[in-house]
Amino acid sequence: MRAATGVFLAFTGLLGVVVPALAAAPDLPLYREFRDWQIACDNTGRCEARGFSREDSPDAIAVIRVTREAGPDGALVVSLESEGALDRADVRIVGGAAKRGGLGSGAWTGGGDQALVLRDPAGAAAFLNGLRNADRLSLGKAGTVSLDGMTAALLAMDDAQGRVGTTTALVRPGSKPASAVPAARPLPAMPVAPPAPPAIPDAVASRIAAEVRAAQKDLLSASGCLSPDAPHDQVVPLTATEALVMLHCGLGAYQSAYLLFRTPQQDPGAARHLVLSTPKAGWAGDVDDSSGTLIDPDYDPATGTLMSAGRGRGIGDCGSSARWVFDGKDFRIARYSFQDSCRGFPGDWPVLWRTTAAD
């Protein structure tokens, strides 16, 4: 099952946001899906591939996670994760021309809980190679992970990190040394917010929201805001002279949609529709949402931070979340996560954009 694209955020460079240039690394960030596997690489080149249970599987949620840092010496980690307790003795490779056993000789940690982790690069590479051309990995009562799409996902990881043809590649190794692998891209600096502006009194905020609603009635109607709920409107100070107005657009089963406006506090009729963007990740789900709708936005004037998150379905196993920082002139992206396949763990969405922020 795929998430409805309507809950996701706009992906192209539209009015009101500055997305850092990706010219130096046109392949990043990256998000792709290959049957039962996906690959996500962030703007630094850090990649994570994941394999899921088949969509029609009645088993417990189970995932293989392959994480690799960018650069010649990028750490490689493989983890097996499940809703239920994992017993390493139950792990079995199923299908393929030969019977290859289970975890092999790698130094796995964990077991008896919900994860088994292998941090030894050589052992991790050998384990993944042992999965090639097999059908699935059985974790016993903890579920089953499909291997359909694994090779393509790992090849995409190698390609995104510049490893193809080097001794570090997982799928197409070659004779080139590890030193041929490009270094990780530097993390962009976390945008810096100006000092918090003065608060807006409640009575003034209510008046501003009402005037913006009246001035923007045509846009509200065109955006499908057929049953707006004015009591849920939000008005917060953006600068000493501007307000950020968030007009409630509709209430779904588990989340609400809003339209945002940059609004002169003394002239609300001149409000400008604010459409925020996220870095395009080269995925068919990256849809330009011309309505500029955000899901459950929250703005903190003290830190200049605007956050939004939309779930593809109620349990939150797919969706997108973003954080922007207002630097006094524009909203700049600080962090972005995206998950299209609705069959992972709730809230476990790959990070596609990071900055020097601590979290």
C-alpha positions as CSV (number, residue, x, y, z in Angstrom):
1,M,0.0,0.0,0.0
2,R,1.3,3.5,-0.9
3,A,0.6,6.7,1.0
4,A,-1.7,9.2,-0.7
5,T,0.5,11.9,-2.2
6,G,-1.8,14.6,-0.9
7,V,-0.3,14.3,2.6
8,F,3.2,15.1,1.4
9,L,4.8,18.4,1.0
10,A,5.7,20.4,-2.1
11,F,9.0,19.3,-3.8
12,T,9.9,22.1,-6.2
13,G,11.5,25.5,-5.6
14,L,8.4,27.6,-5.1
15,L,7.8,31.0,-3.5
16,G,8.9,31.4,0.1
17,V,11.6,28.9,0.6
18,V,15.3,28.6,-0.3
19,V,16.6,25.0,-0.9
20,P,20.4,24.7,-0.9
21,A,21.8,24.1,-4.3
22,L,22.4,20.5,-5.3
23,A,24.6,21.2,-8.4
24,A,27.7,19.7,-6.8
25,A,25.9,16.4,-6.2
26,P,23.0,16.1,-8.7
27,D,22.4,12.5,-7.6
28,L,21.6,13.4,-3.9
29,P,19.4,13.2,-2.0
30,L,18.1,9.9,-3.5
31,Y,15.0,7.8,-2.8
32,R,14.2,4.8,-4.9
33,E,12.1,1.6,-4.5
34,F,12.9,-1.7,-6.1
35,R,10.0,-4.2,-5.5
36,D,10.3,-5.0,-1.8
37,W,13.4,-2.9,-1.1
38,Q,14.1,0.8,-1.0
39,I,17.2,3.0,-0.9
40,A,17.5,6.4,0.6
41,C,20.6,8.6,0.6
42,D,20.8,12.0,2.2
43,N,22.5,15.1,1.0
44,T,25.8,14.0,2.5
45,G,25.9,10.6,0.8
46,R,24.9,8.6,3.8
47,C,22.7,5.8,2.5
48,E,20.2,3.3,4.0
49,A,18.7,0.4,2.1
50,R,15.8,-1.5,3.6
51,G,14.0,-4.7,2.7
52,F,10.5,-5.4,3.9
53,S,8.1,-8.3,4.2
54,R,6.0,-8.8,1.1
55,E,2.9,-6.6,1.0
56,D,0.6,-9.6,1.3
57,S,2.6,-11.2,4.1
58,P,0.6,-12.0,7.3
59,D,3.8,-12.1,9.3
60,A,5.0,-9.7,11.9
61,I,6.7,-6.5,10.6
62,A,10.3,-7.4,9.8
63,V,13.0,-5.3,8.2
64,I,16.6,-5.8,6.9
65,R,18.4,-2.4,7.3
66,V,21.7,-1.8,5.5
67,T,23.4,1.5,6.5
68,R,26.5,2.8,5.0
69,E,28.3,6.1,5.6
70,A,29.7,8.0,2.6
71,G,33.4,8.2,1.9
72,P,36.3,5.7,1.4
73,D,36.1,4.3,4.9
74,G,32.3,4.6,5.3
75,A,31.1,2.2,8.0
76,L,28.8,-0.6,6.9
77,V,26.2,-2.0,9.3
78,V,23.5,-4.6,8.7
79,S,20.6,-5.1,11.2
80,L,17.7,-7.4,11.3
81,E,14.7,-5.9,13.1
82,S,11.2,-7.1,14.0
83,E,8.2,-6.4,16.1
84,G,8.8,-9.7,17.9
85,A,11.8,-11.2,19.7
86,L,14.6,-12.4,17.4
87,D,16.4,-15.7,18.0
88,R,19.6,-16.0,15.9
89,A,19.1,-19.7,15.7
90,D,15.8,-19.2,13.8
91,V,17.4,-17.1,10.9
92,R,17.3,-18.9,7.6
93,I,18.0,-18.0,4.0
94,V,15.2,-19.4,1.9
95,G,15.3,-20.2,-1.9
96,G,18.0,-20.0,-4.4
97,A,20.2,-22.7,-6.0
98,A,22.0,-23.6,-2.8
99,K,21.2,-24.0,0.9
100,R,23.3,-21.4,2.6
101,G,22.3,-21.5,6.2
102,G,21.6,-18.5,8.5
103,L,23.7,-15.7,9.9
104,G,27.1,-17.1,9.1
105,S,30.2,-16.4,11.1
106,G,29.8,-12.7,11.6
107,A,30.0,-11.1,15.0
108,W,26.3,-10.3,15.4
109,T,25.1,-8.5,18.6
110,G,21.7,-8.6,20.1
111,G,19.3,-11.5,20.1
112,G,16.4,-12.3,22.4
113,D,15.2,-8.8,21.8
114,Q,14.0,-7.1,18.6
115,A,17.2,-6.6,16.7
116,L,20.4,-8.4,15.6
117,V,23.2,-6.1,14.4
118,L,26.4,-6.8,12.5
119,R,28.9,-3.9,12.5
120,D,31.9,-5.8,11.0
121,P,32.3,-4.5,7.4
122,A,33.8,-7.7,6.0
123,G,31.2,-9.8,7.8
124,A,28.4,-7.5,6.7
125,A,29.5,-7.7,3.0
126,A,29.8,-11.5,3.2
127,F,26.3,-11.8,4.7
128,L,24.8,-9.6,2.0
129,N,26.6,-11.5,-0.7
130,G,25.1,-14.7,0.8
131,L,21.6,-13.3,0.3
132,R,22.1,-12.7,-3.4
133,N,19.7,-14.7,-5.7
134,A,17.8,-16.1,-2.7
135,D,14.1,-15.5,-2.3
136,R,13.7,-14.4,1.3
137,L,15.2,-14.3,4.8
138,S,13.1,-16.1,7.4
139,L,13.4,-14.8,11.0
140,G,11.3,-17.6,12.4
141,K,8.3,-16.4,14.5
142,A,9.7,-12.8,14.1
143,G,8.7,-12.6,10.5
144,T,10.1,-12.9,7.0
145,V,11.9,-10.4,4.8
146,S,11.7,-10.5,1.0
147,L,15.0,-10.3,-0.9
148,D,13.2,-9.3,-4.1
149,G,14.9,-6.0,-5.2
150,M,17.9,-6.2,-2.8
151,T,20.6,-6.4,-5.5
152,A,19.1,-3.4,-7.3
153,A,18.9,-1.4,-4.1
154,L,22.5,-2.2,-3.1
155,L,23.7,-1.3,-6.5
156,A,21.9,2.0,-6.3
157,M,23.7,2.6,-3.0
158,D,27.1,1.8,-4.5
159,D,26.4,4.1,-7.4
160,A,25.2,7.0,-5.2
161,Q,28.3,6.8,-3.1
162,G,30.7,6.4,-6.1
163,R,31.7,2.8,-5.2
164,V,31.0,0.9,-8.4
165,G,34.2,-0.5,-9.7
166,T,36.1,-0.1,-6.4
167,T,37.1,-2.7,-3.8
168,T,34.4,-1.3,-1.5
169,A,31.4,-2.0,-3.8
170,L,28.8,-4.5,-2.6
171,V,27.4,-5.5,-6.0
172,R,29.9,-4.5,-8.7
173,P,33.4,-4.4,-7.1
174,G,36.5,-3.7,-9.2
175,S,40.2,-3.1,-8.9
176,K,40.0,0.6,-8.1
177,P,41.2,1.3,-4.5
178,A,38.9,2.6,-1.7
179,S,40.7,6.0,-2.1
180,A,38.8,6.4,-5.4
181,V,35.5,6.7,-3.5
182,P,34.4,10.4,-3.1
183,A,34.4,11.9,0.3
184,A,31.2,12.6,2.1
185,R,29.5,15.9,1.2
186,P,29.8,18.4,4.1
187,L,26.7,19.0,6.1
188,P,25.1,22.4,5.3
189,A,25.0,24.8,8.2
190,M,21.9,24.9,10.3
191,P,20.0,28.1,9.4
192,V,20.1,30.7,12.1
193,A,17.0,32.4,13.3
194,P,16.9,36.1,14.4
195,P,15.8,37.1,17.8
196,A,12.1,36.4,18.6
197,P,9.7,39.2,17.6
198,P,7.1,40.7,20.0
199,A,4.1,38.5,20.6
200,I,0.8,39.4,18.9
201,P,-2.2,39.9,21.3
202,D,-5.0,37.4,20.9
203,A,-7.5,40.0,19.8
204,V,-5.2,41.2,17.1
205,A,-4.4,37.7,16.0
206,S,-8.1,36.9,15.6
207,R,-8.6,40.0,13.5
208,I,-5.6,39.3,11.3
209,A,-6.8,35.7,10.7
210,A,-10.4,36.9,9.8
211,E,-9.1,39.5,7.4
212,V,-6.7,37.0,5.7
213,R,-9.6,34.5,5.4
214,A,-11.8,37.2,3.7
215,A,-9.0,38.3,1.3
216,Q,-8.0,34.7,0.4
217,K,-11.5,33.2,0.0
218,D,-11.0,32.3,-3.7
219,L,-7.7,30.5,-3.0
220,L,-9.3,28.7,0.0
221,S,-12.1,27.5,-2.3
222,A,-9.7,26.5,-5.1
223,S,-7.5,24.6,-2.7
224,G,-10.4,22.4,-1.5
225,C,-10.9,24.1,1.8
226,L,-14.6,23.6,1.7
227,S,-15.2,23.3,5.4
228,P,-12.6,25.5,7.1
229,D,-12.7,25.8,10.8
230,A,-11.7,29.3,11.8
231,P,-11.3,28.5,15.6
232,H,-8.3,26.3,14.6
233,D,-6.5,29.1,12.7
234,Q,-3.1,30.2,14.0
235,V,-1.4,33.5,13.9
236,V,2.2,33.9,15.2
237,P,4.7,36.7,14.8
238,L,7.3,36.2,12.1
239,T,9.0,39.6,12.3
240,A,8.2,42.8,14.1
241,T,6.0,43.7,11.2
242,E,4.9,40.4,9.7
243,A,2.8,37.5,10.9
244,L,2.7,33.9,9.9
245,V,-0.9,33.0,9.4
246,M,-2.0,29.3,9.3
247,L,-5.6,28.9,8.1
248,H,-7.2,25.6,8.9
249,C,-8.2,23.9,5.7
250,G,-9.7,20.6,6.7
251,L,-9.7,17.9,9.3
252,G,-9.1,14.3,8.4
253,A,-9.3,11.2,10.4
254,Y,-6.0,11.8,12.2
255,Q,-4.5,15.0,10.9
256,S,-5.4,18.5,9.7
257,A,-4.4,20.5,6.6
258,Y,-3.5,24.2,6.6
259,L,-2.6,26.9,4.1
260,L,0.1,29.4,5.2
261,F,0.5,33.1,4.5
262,R,3.1,35.7,5.2
263,T,1.1,38.6,6.3
264,P,1.8,42.3,7.0
265,Q,0.4,42.8,10.5
266,Q,-0.9,46.2,9.6
267,D,-2.4,45.1,6.2
268,P,-3.6,41.5,6.3
269,G,-5.4,41.9,3.0
270,A,-1.9,41.9,1.4
271,A,-1.0,38.4,2.7
272,R,1.1,36.3,0.4
273,H,0.5,32.5,0.1
274,L,3.5,30.7,1.4
275,V,4.4,27.4,-0.4
276,L,7.3,25.6,1.2
277,S,9.6,23.2,-0.6
278,T,11.7,20.2,0.2
279,P,14.7,18.8,-1.6
280,K,13.7,16.8,-4.6
281,A,14.8,13.2,-4.2
282,G,14.2,11.9,-7.8
283,W,11.1,9.9,-6.8
284,A,7.8,9.6,-8.6
285,G,6.1,10.5,-5.3
286,D,7.8,13.9,-5.4
287,V,4.7,15.8,-6.3
288,D,4.4,19.5,-6.8
289,D,1.5,20.3,-4.5
290,S,0.4,23.7,-5.9
291,S,-2.1,24.2,-3.1
292,G,0.8,24.6,-0.7
293,T,-1.0,22.6,2.0
294,L,0.9,21.6,5.1
295,I,-0.2,18.9,7.6
296,D,-0.3,19.9,11.2
297,P,2.2,22.8,11.0
298,D,3.7,24.2,14.2
299,Y,5.8,27.4,14.4
300,D,8.0,28.4,17.3
301,P,8.8,32.2,17.1
302,A,11.5,31.7,19.8
303,T,13.6,29.5,17.5
304,G,12.2,30.4,14.1
305,T,11.4,26.7,13.5
306,L,8.4,25.5,11.4
307,M,7.6,21.8,11.5
308,S,5.1,19.7,9.6
309,A,4.5,16.0,9.3
310,G,1.9,14.1,7.3
311,R,1.2,10.4,7.7
312,G,0.2,8.3,4.7
313,R,-2.1,6.2,7.0
314,G,-3.0,6.3,10.6
315,I,-0.3,4.0,12.1
316,G,2.4,6.3,10.6
317,D,4.4,3.6,8.8
318,C,4.7,6.0,5.8
319,G,4.7,9.8,5.4
320,S,6.9,12.8,5.3
321,S,8.1,15.3,7.8
322,A,10.1,18.5,7.4
323,R,11.6,21.3,9.5
324,W,12.4,24.7,8.2
325,V,14.1,27.7,10.0
326,F,13.2,31.3,9.3
327,D,16.4,33.3,9.0
328,G,14.8,36.7,8.9
329,K,14.1,36.7,5.2
330,D,13.2,33.2,4.1
331,F,12.3,29.7,5.3
332,R,15.3,27.4,4.8
333,I,15.1,23.6,5.0
334,A,16.9,22.1,8.0
335,R,15.7,18.5,8.0
336,Y,13.5,16.3,5.8
337,S,12.3,12.7,6.0
338,F,10.3,10.7,3.5
339,Q,8.8,7.2,3.4
340,D,6.5,6.0,0.6
341,S,6.0,2.3,1.2
342,C,3.5,1.8,4.0
343,R,5.0,-1.4,5.5
344,G,7.8,-0.5,7.8
345,F,7.8,0.6,11.4
346,P,5.6,3.6,12.5
347,G,7.6,6.9,12.3
348,D,10.7,5.2,10.8
349,W,11.1,7.4,7.8
350,P,14.5,7.8,6.1
351,V,16.2,11.2,6.5
352,L,16.9,12.8,3.1
353,W,18.2,16.2,4.2
354,R,20.3,17.0,7.3
355,T,22.1,20.1,8.5
356,T,24.5,20.7,11.3
357,A,21.6,20.7,13.8
358,A,22.2,18.2,16.7
359,D,19.1,16.1,15.9
